């Protein structure tokens, strides 16, 4: 087990290094100095408390959607529906936040529970369809994304119309995950209580997956549903449960995005963090702790790319290109593993050889 | 006799295990050489090295006196080495001819020219007595004929060194006899043959020489004609092996498992089991004999809850469990050694330790308040590994996937017997195992019987059924065609019943 995670860490870091290398080549090709580019990119994400806070705030919903995808994947399900679950989670939290006039300490837990429930309900539908009718979850979760998109599109202007055509009303401060203590600590950045929600979720999911009976059953169903069925594990119940948990995580991600990082919901946008969650999970090799690392790294790139663009002539799209390249290398991790094995064998052969 | 193939000082390692350690062998022209060894002894690895599937760490291979590097199976084919794998590599909705030419399609321009090929295949088939119809589709022909298609594939490619990996594992007794004839024909035509097996009877019947491998090393090479079966078994296992199962007369008690008028439909919604009634008493082993696909699978699935019964009743210790969930049947005292160890019996990506708690993970001592208890799980694994001699690279933390088939099976048998069930349903419990493991598992099954448990043994191996059972139920086309006392019957009678010649059921 330890050996395996060490190996996955190596593969992940290699993918990151190769992605950065590819980015450097692109910077060179566009006539820029990659060393400067990367200095500004990372400085933009990390150089002071405010920027670090923004990076963390950016990474927070990514941790949750990444965790959602990783959790589903560990149990044999492919959750492409994190975007929709984020939207519904965000909608539930925003709607209650705009409606209930309660003090912050009472309101926030209600909003978070509402967001988790919303996401869970949105994911339970594909779960039931899979368990009952063997509908593939990739298809049904994508369809649920668009249902969520249109639900928001009609609900927000109808009930929570804001000052702009394309946005909902701003939530009151009491309904925001931002608290002065954190905002001050990080010099006025977007960081919010979502960081703690994400951290707690990572710990809980890591424990559930690795230490509990539930995790044992969920993973058994994911690895071999026929074997699980033979052992008397209720396969269908576990599929539904796994989708629910994944949806709840993405729903929490929605709360962190719409009542944490932002203060309103936008219309006509399927939030990209749902899909970025797939990338985060992929780079993390579906390990909950790995998700934190990879989401933080993506957060740096997202936050830093603007600064890089301001200080050099490098277009911010390079940041996205680097992310895309890293995902590409993470996805072909089998290749990296092979190369790694090859060299390891060679060096060992050299030591023990004739 | 000049050697066609020589393998010299081959060494092949896998993580935690040396599969082949300094193995040398030579195959003479026109010789049938048997490679005998227990599961996991390294036979298949060695042949995979020869066939170019694995690269050895050390050692050289010579073919017809010339040193060669076999980097992949294409090189092996070019050198005239062909292999019939245990699991056939055929495209099911293609015809025999299409399968045989796959990879070297004869064509003029873009047009396949199959007619001439079909003729050549027919000639080859007649020459070696294979009796294969080149136009038949693979999905329509029997397993035995599929194997002969694999043989034709090698002949069509002009292979003259033929490797057979456990060729009889999937065959009926009649098909085995035919295969023996075919191998003889091949030998007379000057082909050289390597036979990977752990069945001593077959070695006696076909092979000239026998290389015995144990734990990755060559123990001895013997002349088959002058060596007894028990001597070979002893060499293979490293100790004396008893062939006959020693068991006292049975002392059956109350009926623990009863099946009344059970009818079950298969996945294609056809009645695969019709109106079958059967009972197993405490302290007896009831064997279910039959040709594969005559309703055994459906019977077992209905008994264990994997498939629902259309009509009829199943009673476990007098309690109706016909509609009971799998989990509750397990809790009620039923254990099941499944037919397909990789599909059902194990979670291949789980460690051995986690596989040992597959049915008990949610109970003390393996879990408390929903949390798994690693110490208890590990202790349990170590106890079972020792008790059932499960060999693996990294002990309890080895992934089940990495174990050899025999050790996977021992792990399952160990887990199921350890659950101390009232009713044990053992399906093909020794499929693909070597004599050492078979002897061991048989002893354990008889031990269960002697402890007063009811054992239902479903097997395609007639010897196994005859050796172990107290009573034998024979099924054919989903119906019970005979129920006989094991003491008073013989292979012949059972064989006739299996073929559907109905026994006059008289009192």
Interface residues (C-beta under 8 A of the other chain):
Chain A: X1 X211 X212 X213 X214 X215 X216 X217 X219 X220 X223 X224 X226 X227 X228 X229 X230 X231 X232 X233 X234 X349
Chain B: X57 X304 X305 X306 X325 X326 X327 X328 X329 X330 X336 X338 X343 X344 X345 X346 X347 X348 X349 X350 X351 X354 X358 X359 X361 X362 X367 X370 X371 X372 X397
